[in-house]
């Protein structure tokens, strides 16, 4: 996610909160507002983790197939995977 998307989510959360506070909240509106804010916060957390490289697939060093970093075996060639057998996809860019 780009910085523009993060800024857009922050602006949207601020807008929703300000409209909710100005309009006055009943119980149902407060619950919906809480869900919207929670979704925005979750999307920001995912954006930060994806930008840091903590989330994402890896490549099998034997067949170059895309696999999960936590997978015990490559689903393409069946090779046993370990941290030393996985390559990060960003290394190929």
C-alpha positions as CSV (number, residue, x, y, z in Angstrom):
1,X,0.0,0.0,0.0
2,X,1.2,3.4,-0.8
3,X,1.4,6.3,1.6
4,X,-1.5,7.9,-0.2
5,X,-3.8,5.0,0.7
6,X,-2.7,5.3,4.4
7,X,-3.4,9.0,4.4
8,X,-6.8,8.4,2.7
9,X,-7.8,5.8,5.4
10,X,-6.7,8.2,8.2
11,X,-8.8,11.0,6.6
12,X,-11.8,8.7,6.3
13,X,-11.5,7.6,9.9
14,X,-11.3,11.3,11.1
15,X,-14.3,12.2,8.9
16,X,-16.4,9.4,10.2
17,X,-15.5,10.2,13.8
18,X,-16.2,13.9,13.4
19,X,-19.6,13.4,11.7
20,X,-20.5,10.9,14.4
21,X,-19.6,13.3,17.2
22,X,-21.4,16.3,15.6
23,X,-24.5,14.3,14.8
24,X,-24.8,12.7,18.2
25,X,-24.7,8.9,18.5
26,X,-27.3,6.4,19.6
27,X,-26.3,2.9,20.5
28,X,-26.6,1.4,17.0
29,X,-24.7,4.3,15.4
30,X,-21.9,4.0,18.0
31,X,-21.5,0.3,17.3
32,X,-21.4,0.9,13.5
33,X,-18.9,3.8,14.0
34,X,-16.8,1.5,16.2
35,X,-16.7,-1.2,13.5
36,X,-15.7,1.4,10.8
37,X,-12.9,2.7,13.0
38,X,-11.7,-0.9,13.8
39,X,-11.7,-1.8,10.1
40,X,-9.7,1.3,9.3
41,X,-7.2,0.5,12.1
42,X,-6.9,-3.0,10.9
43,X,-6.2,-1.9,7.3
44,X,-3.5,0.4,8.5
45,X,-1.8,-2.4,10.5
46,X,-1.9,-4.7,7.5
47,X,-0.5,-1.9,5.3
48,X,2.4,-1.4,7.7
49,X,3.2,-5.1,7.9
50,X,3.0,-5.5,4.1
51,X,5.3,-2.6,3.5
52,X,7.9,-4.0,6.0
53,X,8.0,-7.3,4.3
54,X,6.6,-9.3,7.3
55,X,3.7,-10.6,5.1
56,X,4.1,-12.2,1.8
57,X,4.9,-15.4,-0.1
58,X,8.4,-16.8,-0.7
59,X,9.9,-18.8,-3.5
60,X,11.1,-22.4,-3.4
61,X,14.8,-22.5,-4.1
62,X,14.4,-25.8,-6.0
63,X,11.6,-25.0,-8.5
64,X,11.0,-21.2,-7.9
65,X,7.3,-21.9,-7.1
66,X,5.5,-19.4,-4.9
67,X,4.9,-20.9,-1.4
68,X,3.9,-19.8,2.0
69,X,6.9,-19.0,4.3
70,X,5.4,-21.3,6.9
71,X,4.8,-24.3,4.6
72,X,6.7,-27.5,5.4
73,X,6.7,-28.7,1.8
74,X,6.6,-27.0,-1.6
75,X,3.2,-27.6,-3.2
76,X,4.8,-27.6,-6.7
77,X,7.7,-29.9,-6.4
78,X,7.3,-31.5,-3.0
79,X,10.7,-30.4,-1.7
80,X,11.0,-30.1,2.1
81,X,11.2,-26.4,2.9
82,X,13.1,-24.7,5.7
83,X,14.1,-21.1,6.2
84,X,17.4,-21.8,4.4
85,X,15.5,-23.2,1.3
86,X,13.2,-20.2,0.9
87,X,14.0,-17.1,-1.1
88,X,12.2,-13.8,-0.6
89,X,10.3,-12.7,-3.7
90,X,11.7,-9.2,-3.3
91,X,15.2,-10.5,-4.0
92,X,14.2,-11.0,-7.7
93,X,13.2,-7.4,-8.3
